[in-house]
Amino acid sequence: MSQSFPIRDSIAALETQQIMQVSGLALDDPDVIPLWYGESDMPTPRFICDAATAALAAGETFYTHKRGIPELRDAIVRYTKSVYGVAVNCGRITVTSSGMTAIMIAMQVLIDPGDRVVLVGPVWPNAKAAVEVMGGEGCQISLEFSNEGWRLDLDKLFAACTENTRAIFINSPGNPTGWMMSAEEQQVVLDFCRARNIWIIADEVYGRIVYDREVAPSFLQIGEPEDLVLAVNTFSKNWSMTGWRIGWLTHPTIFAKPFADLIEFNTSGTPAFLQRACVSALDDGEGVVDKMIALCQEGRDIVSESLSVCSRVKYRAPDAAFYAFFAVDGVRNSLDYAKELVRSVGVGLAPGTAFGPEGEGWLRLCFAREHGSLQKAMERLGGVLV
């Protein structure tokens, strides 16, 4: 007798992430140059690893504070003041087991079934999926591309905010486009959300990887402590710690208890020995951030020069983050084309449709790489993109 094991409709409807569909073809193939994921190939610096090792040796392997050890939350407070010029208190900081976990618990605390979240796209697919996991409606509003770069139509964004809209999700600097929202645009959005009682979920994980200034504009710089703003950050990008899976949220103080409860029910907390490494990254890692920015800037130059001679390509160098997002003339199915590039030239890229339907015909390339392998990848791609 067969048994039925029903799965929630919203979960059964989730598509396997398209980047995973591509990377699964050759994840461990040494002949394929993997530029599909959003990570550099720079190892985590030794001093950060040593801090985790020392904490392990000291026996920090037990349950700990749900919202993060006090030392790390204090370090995040110092970092926020140093980088953004914003004074926050520890009651507004929650450490999470990855930036993705920060997004997920933000959705858990805000979204009821049927609530709408308006997302500025193209955008990392996990954000919209987190809305759908909660039974919410993800409505994606696309940036517009021109020779001057990517632009957000604020009227279009606001028109998408229906009566059941609970939050606007803004990733700036953006993945995959490298678009960076101006402080003036942020103020307009903040004023609109204050008037409409709509939350802003600000994914600011690429805020340090910018090429014309020290740091990208942040909603933290213009908002009041109790504004309806949840700012997401991570240790993954700046300090080359993608595999460590640690992030944080900056939020109104009223969220301290619900976030602590949700962490208890999701992960029961982030390992203390990993958090010790993050303290070292924040306190002693500015040189690492500088090295990462230099790596990305040189990588951006290599990719931009190569793509500039490809007649089939539409592209503008990004203002921030570490991706080249480009359209290829004649490509009608980005997912199939990305798979074909793995098979035919041994280069792994992310399909544009992973970031929303507006990404059809586009591809994303991560250029936060050692320059020899990046140049080799561009030579391979040049043969098919001319």
Backbone torsions as a table, in degrees:
resi	resn	phi	psi	omega
1	MET	NA	124.3	-179.1
2	SER	-77.8	148.2	178.3
3	GLN	-112.7	149.3	177.6
4	SER	-105.6	131.4	177.2
5	PHE	-119.2	84.9	-173.8
6	PRO	-66.9	141.6	176.3
7	ILE	-113.0	143.2	177.3
8	ARG	-50.4	140.2	-177.7
9	ASP	-57.8	-41.3	-176.9
10	SER	-67.1	-27.6	178.0
11	ILE	-81.2	-43.8	179.5
12	ALA	-61.9	-27.4	-177.4
13	ALA	-81.8	-10.3	-178.6
14	LEU	-66.6	132.1	175.5
15	GLU	-84.6	138.2	171.6
16	THR	-56.8	129.9	-175.7
17	GLN	-52.2	131.7	-173.1
18	GLN	-65.9	-31.3	176.9
19	ILE	-62.5	-39.8	176.5
20	MET	-64.6	-35.8	178.7
21	GLN	-62.7	-35.0	178.8
22	VAL	-78.0	-49.7	-176.2
23	SER	-63.8	-28.7	179.0
24	GLY	-63.6	-17.4	179.5
25	LEU	-72.0	-27.8	-171.9
26	ALA	-157.2	39.1	-173.7
27	LEU	-59.8	-36.5	-176.9
28	ASP	-109.4	17.1	-179.6
29	ASP	-85.1	113.6	-177.0
30	PRO	-67.5	-16.3	179.9
31	ASP	-84.8	-10.4	178.6
32	VAL	-96.2	131.9	177.5
33	ILE	-89.8	111.6	-171.3
34	PRO	-88.9	102.9	177.5
35	LEU	-114.4	22.2	-173.9
36	TRP	-85.4	-34.0	-176.4
37	TYR	-89.7	161.4	178.8
38	GLY	-92.1	68.5	178.3
39	GLU	-152.4	153.3	175.8
40	SER	-85.0	169.8	174.5
41	ASP	-100.9	14.3	176.9
42	MET	-82.0	121.2	-179.5
43	PRO	-63.5	154.4	173.4
44	THR	-58.1	130.8	-178.8
45	PRO	-57.2	148.6	-174.5
46	ARG	-59.5	-40.2	-175.4
47	PHE	-64.4	-29.9	176.8
48	ILE	-71.2	-44.5	177.6
49	CYS	-62.1	-39.7	-178.9
50	ASP	-62.6	-35.5	179.5
51	ALA	-65.0	-38.8	177.2
52	ALA	-68.4	-41.7	179.9
53	THR	-62.2	-42.8	179.4
54	ALA	-63.5	-38.8	179.0
55	ALA	-67.8	-37.8	174.8
56	LEU	-61.1	-47.1	-179.1
57	ALA	-62.7	-29.3	179.4
58	ALA	-81.9	-1.1	175.6
59	GLY	87.6	20.8	179.3
60	GLU	-83.3	69.0	-175.3
61	THR	-125.8	22.6	-176.6
62	PHE	-111.4	173.0	173.7
63	TYR	-56.3	150.1	-177.4
64	THR	-144.0	-170.1	-177.7
65	HIS	-57.1	130.3	-175.0
66	LYS	-62.5	-37.8	-176.7
67	ARG	-96.3	13.9	177.4
68	GLY	111.2	146.9	178.4
69	ILE	-64.5	146.8	-177.5
70	PRO	-55.4	-36.4	-178.1
71	GLU	-63.3	-37.7	179.3
72	LEU	-74.5	-40.9	178.4
73	ARG	-63.8	-37.2	174.7
74	ASP	-63.2	-41.2	179.6
75	ALA	-64.2	-37.7	177.6
76	ILE	-66.5	-38.3	175.8
77	VAL	-59.9	-46.1	179.4
78	ARG	-63.8	-41.9	-179.8
79	TYR	-62.7	-43.8	-179.7
80	THR	-62.2	-39.5	177.9
81	LYS	-68.8	-42.5	-176.6
82	SER	-68.3	-43.5	-173.4
83	VAL	-86.5	-43.7	-173.4
84	TYR	-104.6	-8.7	-178.0
85	GLY	69.7	24.0	-175.5
86	VAL	-115.9	127.8	176.8
87	ALA	-89.6	116.9	174.1
88	VAL	-120.7	162.6	175.8
89	ASN	-110.7	165.5	-175.0
90	CYS	-61.5	-25.0	178.5
91	GLY	-65.9	-13.7	-179.9
92	ARG	-101.2	5.0	-176.0
93	ILE	-115.2	130.5	173.0
94	THR	-130.4	123.5	176.6
95	VAL	-83.5	137.4	-176.7
96	THR	-128.3	161.1	-179.7
97	SER	-84.6	63.0	178.9
98	SER	114.8	155.9	172.6
99	GLY	-63.9	-34.6	177.9
100	MET	-63.0	-40.0	176.2
101	THR	-62.8	-36.2	176.6
102	ALA	-60.6	-44.6	178.1
103	ILE	-63.7	-42.5	-176.4
104	MET	-64.8	-45.2	-178.9
105	ILE	-73.3	-24.9	172.1
106	ALA	-62.7	-43.7	177.5
107	MET	-66.1	-38.6	-179.6
108	GLN	-63.2	-35.6	-177.2
109	VAL	-82.7	-19.9	-174.7
110	LEU	-106.9	-35.8	-162.5
111	ILE	-100.6	122.8	168.4
112	ASP	-99.2	158.6	176.5
113	PRO	-53.7	131.2	-179.8
114	GLY	94.4	-14.7	176.6
115	ASP	-69.3	147.5	178.8
116	ARG	-102.8	139.6	167.8
117	VAL	-120.6	124.4	177.7
118	VAL	-93.3	124.4	-178.0
119	LEU	-113.4	138.3	173.9
120	VAL	-84.0	118.3	-176.7
121	GLY	-115.9	173.6	-3.9
122	PRO	-59.9	147.0	-174.2
123	VAL	-147.8	154.1	177.1
124	TRP	-47.8	126.3	-170.5
125	PRO	-63.3	-25.3	-177.1
126	ASN	-64.1	-26.3	-178.6
127	ALA	-66.2	-49.8	179.1
128	LYS	-66.8	-36.4	178.3
129	ALA	-61.9	-36.8	178.7
130	ALA	-62.8	-37.2	175.6
131	VAL	-63.0	-46.0	-176.1
132	GLU	-68.9	-32.9	175.5
133	VAL	-58.7	-35.6	-179.7
134	MET	-82.4	1.1	-178.3
135	GLY	82.6	12.2	178.2
136	GLY	-86.7	175.1	179.5
137	GLU	-109.0	118.1	176.3
138	GLY	-93.9	117.6	179.9
139	CYS	-112.2	114.4	-173.9
140	GLN	-99.1	125.5	177.9
141	ILE	-108.9	124.1	-170.2
142	SER	-87.1	140.1	164.8
143	LEU	-63.0	159.3	179.0
144	GLU	-112.2	135.2	-176.9
145	PHE	-103.1	139.0	172.8
146	SER	-147.1	-177.2	178.2
147	ASN	-62.2	-21.2	178.0
148	GLU	-86.2	-4.1	179.6
149	GLY	112.8	-157.4	-176.3
150	TRP	-94.7	142.0	-176.5
151	ARG	-138.1	140.7	176.8
152	LEU	-101.0	126.7	174.3
153	ASP	-87.5	103.3	-176.0
154	LEU	-65.3	-34.4	177.7
155	ASP	-61.7	-41.5	178.0
156	LYS	-64.6	-40.3	177.8
157	LEU	-62.1	-47.6	-176.7
158	PHE	-69.2	-33.3	179.2
159	ALA	-65.0	-25.1	-179.9
160	ALA	-79.7	-8.3	-177.1
161	CYS	-86.8	92.5	-179.9
162	THR	-80.5	178.8	-178.0
163	GLU	-60.6	-28.3	-178.4
164	ASN	-93.5	13.7	-180.0
165	THR	-77.4	124.3	-177.2
166	ARG	-100.0	-30.5	-174.8
167	ALA	-156.1	155.8	168.1
168	ILE	-113.1	130.0	179.6
169	PHE	-105.4	120.7	-177.6
170	ILE	-126.9	119.0	175.5
171	ASN	-103.0	104.4	-179.8
172	SER	-142.5	127.0	-7.1
173	PRO	-57.9	150.5	-165.7
174	GLY	-95.6	144.2	168.4
175	ASN	-110.0	114.5	23.1
176	PRO	-106.2	-2.1	-164.6
177	THR	-83.2	-25.9	-171.1
178	GLY	78.3	6.1	176.6
179	TRP	-61.5	143.6	179.9
180	MET	-128.3	121.6	-179.1
181	MET	-74.2	138.2	179.3
182	SER	-79.4	159.6	176.9
183	ALA	-62.4	-33.9	179.3
184	GLU	-66.3	-42.3	177.2
185	GLU	-65.3	-39.6	178.1
186	GLN	-60.6	-40.3	-179.6
187	GLN	-64.7	-40.9	178.4
188	VAL	-62.6	-43.5	179.3
189	VAL	-65.4	-43.3	-180.0
190	LEU	-61.5	-43.6	178.8
191	ASP	-61.9	-42.2	178.8
192	PHE	-62.0	-44.4	-177.1
193	CYS	-70.2	-34.7	174.7
194	ARG	-61.8	-43.1	-178.0
195	ALA	-68.3	-32.4	-175.3
196	ARG	-101.6	0.2	-178.7
197	ASN	58.2	45.9	179.3
198	ILE	-111.4	136.6	179.2
199	TRP	-78.7	150.0	170.2
200	ILE	-110.2	121.6	170.4
201	ILE	-102.4	108.0	-173.9
202	ALA	-102.5	106.0	177.2
203	ASP	-86.9	104.0	-172.8
204	GLU	-116.3	33.2	-172.7
205	VAL	-69.3	-20.4	178.7
206	TYR	-101.4	18.1	-173.0
207	GLY	-62.4	-22.4	179.2
208	ARG	-92.8	-18.9	-174.8
209	ILE	-93.1	76.7	-179.4
210	VAL	-128.8	157.6	-168.8
211	TYR	-116.6	-1.2	-179.6
212	ASP	-130.5	9.9	-178.7
213	ARG	-164.6	176.1	-177.1
214	GLU	-75.7	-37.8	-175.6
215	VAL	-154.7	148.0	177.5
216	ALA	-72.4	152.7	175.1
217	PRO	-56.8	142.2	-179.0
218	SER	-125.7	144.3	174.6
219	PHE	-62.3	-23.6	178.6
220	LEU	-64.7	-27.0	-177.0
221	GLN	-76.9	-17.9	-177.7
222	ILE	-117.3	-14.9	-176.2
223	GLY	-87.4	157.8	171.1
224	GLU	-85.8	158.2	-176.0
225	PRO	-54.3	-34.3	-176.6
226	GLU	-104.3	16.1	173.3
227	ASP	-63.3	160.9	-178.6
228	LEU	-81.4	65.4	-177.4
229	VAL	-131.1	128.1	171.5
230	LEU	-116.7	114.0	-177.7
231	ALA	-101.9	125.3	-176.8
232	VAL	-100.9	136.1	174.1
233	ASN	-143.1	172.6	-175.0
234	THR	-152.9	159.3	172.8
235	PHE	-89.6	-7.2	-170.1
236	SER	-62.9	-48.9	-166.5
237	LYS	-82.9	-52.1	-173.6
238	ASN	-65.2	-38.6	-171.6
239	TRP	-111.4	15.6	177.4
240	SER	55.8	56.0	-175.1
241	MET	-128.7	36.8	-175.6
242	THR	-59.2	-37.0	-177.9
243	GLY	-78.9	-8.2	-178.7
244	TRP	-78.7	-28.0	175.8
245	ARG	60.1	64.6	175.9
246	ILE	-139.0	134.8	176.0
247	GLY	-142.1	-169.4	175.2
248	TRP	-156.7	160.7	175.9
249	LEU	-119.3	140.1	167.3
250	THR	-110.9	127.0	-166.5
251	HIS	-150.6	166.1	171.6
252	PRO	-60.8	151.9	-176.3
253	THR	-61.7	-26.2	-179.1
254	ILE	-64.9	-13.7	-179.3
255	PHE	-89.4	-4.4	-176.5
256	ALA	-59.3	-48.7	-178.0
257	LYS	-67.9	-51.0	-179.6
258	PRO	-61.8	-35.1	177.4
259	PHE	-68.2	-39.6	176.2
260	ALA	-60.7	-42.2	179.2
261	ASP	-64.6	-44.3	-179.1
262	LEU	-65.8	-36.8	175.8
263	ILE	-64.0	-41.8	176.6
264	GLU	-56.6	-43.3	-174.9
265	PHE	-83.1	-16.6	179.3
266	ASN	-97.4	-52.6	-173.5
267	THR	-130.8	-15.0	-174.9
268	SER	64.0	16.2	172.9
269	GLY	115.8	161.9	179.1
270	THR	-94.4	133.9	-177.6
271	PRO	-51.5	133.9	-175.4
272	ALA	-63.2	-37.3	-177.3
273	PHE	-67.0	-30.0	173.9
274	LEU	-70.1	-37.3	180.0
275	GLN	-65.3	-34.0	176.9
276	ARG	-60.5	-38.8	177.7
277	ALA	-63.3	-36.6	-179.6
278	CYS	-68.8	-34.0	174.1
279	VAL	-59.4	-44.9	178.3
280	SER	-63.1	-40.4	179.3
281	ALA	-60.4	-44.5	-178.1
282	LEU	-70.8	-42.5	-174.1
283	ASP	-79.2	-31.5	-172.1
284	ASP	-125.7	10.6	-169.7
285	GLY	-108.1	17.5	179.1
286	GLU	-63.4	-33.0	176.4
287	GLY	-64.9	-32.0	177.4
288	VAL	-67.1	-42.1	178.4
289	VAL	-62.3	-43.2	178.5
290	ASP	-60.4	-42.0	179.5
291	LYS	-64.8	-39.3	179.0
292	MET	-64.6	-44.2	179.7
293	ILE	-62.3	-42.0	179.5
294	ALA	-63.8	-42.2	177.3
295	LEU	-58.7	-46.1	-177.2
296	CYS	-69.3	-38.7	-178.9
297	GLN	-65.5	-42.5	177.6
298	GLU	-67.2	-38.1	176.8
299	GLY	-64.0	-40.4	176.7
300	ARG	-60.4	-39.6	-179.7
301	ASP	-66.7	-41.1	179.2
302	ILE	-61.7	-47.8	-177.5
303	VAL	-67.5	-43.9	-177.8
304	SER	-62.4	-41.8	178.6
305	GLU	-63.3	-41.7	-179.7
306	SER	-67.2	-43.4	-177.9
307	LEU	-70.9	-23.7	-177.1
308	SER	-65.4	-21.1	-179.2
309	VAL	-102.7	6.1	179.4
310	CYS	-93.6	110.9	-172.3
311	SER	-66.8	-23.3	-177.9
312	ARG	-86.6	-2.7	-169.4
313	VAL	-103.4	137.2	171.0
314	LYS	-112.8	123.0	-169.3
315	TYR	-163.3	147.2	168.8
316	ARG	-136.0	134.7	-179.5
317	ALA	-58.0	137.0	-176.1
318	PRO	-74.5	155.1	176.4
319	ASP	-80.0	-22.3	-173.5
320	ALA	-160.5	180.0	-175.3
321	ALA	62.8	-170.8	-175.0
322	PHE	-131.0	47.5	-179.8
323	TYR	-129.2	144.0	164.5
324	ALA	-102.3	119.9	178.3
325	PHE	-113.1	114.8	-172.0
326	PHE	-139.0	148.9	177.8
327	ALA	-96.6	147.4	179.3
328	VAL	-120.7	119.4	-179.8
329	ASP	-59.4	133.0	177.8
330	GLY	94.0	-11.5	179.6
331	VAL	-83.2	120.7	-178.7
332	ARG	-106.6	-15.0	179.6
333	ASN	-140.3	100.1	-174.5
334	SER	-62.6	-38.1	-178.7
335	LEU	-64.8	-48.7	179.3
336	ASP	-62.6	-38.9	-178.8
337	TYR	-67.3	-40.6	177.7
338	ALA	-62.2	-40.0	177.0
339	LYS	-64.3	-40.6	-179.5
340	GLU	-65.5	-36.0	178.2
341	LEU	-64.1	-36.5	175.9
342	VAL	-61.1	-46.1	-176.0
343	ARG	-73.0	-38.7	-169.8
344	SER	-90.2	-37.5	-177.2
345	VAL	-123.3	-3.1	175.7
346	GLY	71.3	37.0	175.0
347	VAL	-126.6	129.5	-178.8
348	GLY	-100.2	116.5	176.7
349	LEU	-120.0	163.5	176.2
350	ALA	-92.7	133.8	178.4
351	PRO	-71.4	141.5	-177.9
352	GLY	-60.4	-31.1	-178.2
353	THR	-71.5	-10.2	172.1
354	ALA	-62.3	-23.7	-174.4
355	PHE	-103.6	11.1	178.6
356	GLY	125.9	161.0	-177.2
357	PRO	-61.6	-24.2	178.6
358	GLU	-69.3	-10.2	178.5
359	GLY	-87.5	4.3	179.0
360	GLU	-61.3	131.5	-177.9
361	GLY	88.9	-3.0	-178.3
362	TRP	-110.8	160.4	175.9
363	LEU	-136.5	151.5	175.9
364	ARG	-116.0	133.1	179.3
365	LEU	-123.2	127.1	176.7
366	CYS	-88.5	119.2	-176.5
367	PHE	-103.9	16.7	176.5
368	ALA	-83.4	63.7	-170.6
369	ARG	-133.7	160.8	170.3
370	GLU	-57.8	135.5	-165.1
371	HIS	-71.9	-26.5	176.6
372	GLY	-63.8	-48.5	179.4
373	SER	-67.6	-33.5	179.4
374	LEU	-67.9	-42.8	177.4
375	GLN	-63.7	-38.5	177.6
376	LYS	-62.9	-42.1	178.8
377	ALA	-62.1	-42.1	-178.6
378	MET	-68.7	-33.3	174.9
379	GLU	-63.4	-42.2	178.5
380	ARG	-64.6	-45.2	-178.0
381	LEU	-68.0	-33.4	-178.3
382	GLY	-58.0	-29.6	-179.9
383	GLY	-70.0	-19.7	-178.4
384	VAL	-113.8	-11.3	-177.1
385	LEU	-101.1	-5.9	-178.3
386	VAL	-68.2	NA	NA
